[in-house]
Amino acid sequence: MASPNVIHVLYNDDDILMNAVKEIRANHYTIEEVYTPFPVHGLDKAMGLAPTRIAITSFMYGLVGLSVAVLMMNFIMIQDWPRDIGGKPSFSFHQNMPAFVPIMFELTVFFAAHLMVITFYLRSKIWPFKKPENPDLRTTDDHFLIEVLVGDNDLEKMSKFLQETGAAEISLVHNEEA
């Protein structure tokens, strides 16, 4: 059974962090999480994370918005209450399509944006009034932290290896979730 302990390794630079992540994975240590003050380009690939499907969901949400816009305008402007506005009779949807394009575009963007924000919060498990999970407040300013699972590894050998990767600080922390 794996140890409930993790090592917190702090770094001062994002380039050193990237090299450290690659070295840690190359030596078959398990990285639990990486905390950074800003997005680090390529970190997901270095950690071996699966690619995101966020673009697919955004496209689907945009299609939902476009469908709502078309159905809404067809019902309101053609079926329910057709009006002669500015000399343009509303007898069919395709005759008035140029006037409907801005509304379709805006609702497509509106649905995609708002549903993506909701999806991001749900997927990230960020609820209102949720207690922060950041283990070290310095990672919100100028430090980078890697949580490495100790497991069955030799703690002294592991600490020496992590120090060689350019770590500014190393500390052993008891992980309550394990």
N, C-alpha and C positions, 0 to 999 in steps of 0.2 A: 504494500500500500504506500502511496506517495506521502511525503512529508507535508504537513499543513503550513510549512514555512515558505516564504518568498524572500528574495533578496531585492532590495530597491537600489538601483544603480543610477546615480545622477550624472548627467553630462552637461557641459557648458556650451556646446556647439552642435548644430544640426548635422554638419558633415561628419564629425566624430561619432555622433549617434548612428548615422546610417552605416558607417563602417563597423561599428560595434554590433549592430543588429545582424549584419551579414556574418561577422565572425562568430557570434553566439549561436546562430542557426547552423553554421558550418560545423561547430563542435557539438551539435546535437543537444543543446540545452533548450528547455521549453520556455518561451517568452509568453507570459500570461497577458500582459498589456503594456502599451507604451503611451505615456502622457507627454504632450508637447504644448507649448504656448501658442503655436500657430501650425497650420497644415504643412507637413514636410513632404515635398513631392517625391514619389517613389517609395515611401515608407511602407505602403501596403504591399507592394511587390516584394520588397526586401523581407517583410515579415511572412510572406507566403499566403496572404489572405486571398480569398476568392474574389473575383471581380464583382462589382456591384451591379444590380439590376435596376438601378434608380432611373435610368433613361427610359427603360421599357415602361415602368409605372408612370412616368411623366407623360409619355406618349398616350398611354391608355386614358389617363385623366384628361388630357387634352381632347381626346375623342369623345369622352363623356360630355365635356363642356360644349363641344361643337354640336353634338346630338341634342343637348338641352336647348341650345340656341336655335337650331333649325326647327325643332318641334314647338318651342315657345312662339317663335315668330310666325310660323305657319298657322298655329291656332289663333293667336291674337290678331294678326294683321290680315289673314286670308279667310279663316272659317268663322271666328266668333264675331268680329266687328270690322268688316272691310270698309275702309274709308277712302275717299278720293282726296289724297293729300298732295298739294302742289301740282295738280293735273295728272298725277300718276294713279290710275285706278288699281286697286288691289284685288284682281280677279284670279291671279295665279302666282305661285311662289317664284317660278323661274323668270317671270317678267319683271319682278321686283328684286331679283337677286343682287344687282349692284348696290342697291340701297341697304341691303341686309348684311353685306360683307363686313363692315366695321363692327357690327354687333356680334357676328359669328366669331370674328377674331378676338374681340375683347372677352367674350365668355370662354373661349378656348384657353386663353392665357389665365383668366381668373380661376377657372376650375383647376388647371394644371398647377398653378402656384399655390393656391390654398390647400389643395389636397396633398401636395408634396410636403408642405410644412407639417400637416397633421400626420402624414405617414412617417416623416423623419422623427417627430417626437414619439410616436408609438413604437417605432422600430428601435430607437435609442433608449427607450424606457425612461424618458424624461417627462415626469408628471408634475403638475403644479404642486408646490410645497415639498418637493422631493429633496431629501438631504443630499448634499454633494458627496460624491464618491472619490474625489481627488485626494490621493494619499499625501501629497506634499504641495503646499500652496506656492512654492517657488516655481512650479511648472506652469503657473498662470502668468508668469512674468518673463523669466529668462533662462530657465533650466529645463532639461529633458530627462524623463525618468523611465527606466525600463524595469518592469517587474519580471524577475526570472524565478521560475519554480525550482526549489532546491531538490525535491524528490529524493532519490537514493544516492545522489552525488556527494562526493567529498567536499565539505563546506570550505575547508582551507584551500584546497586546490582550485575550487570554483572562484573563491574570492580573489586569489592571486591572478587567475586568468582574466576576470572582469576588470581588475586594476590595470592590467596590461592593455586593455582595449581603450584606455584613455579616460576612465571614470574619474570624476571629481570627488565623488563620495559614494561609499557602499555601506548599506545597513541591512541587517537581518530583521525581518518583520514577521510576526505570527499572523497568519491569514485565517480569520475567523470563518470564512466560507467553506473551507475544506473540512 
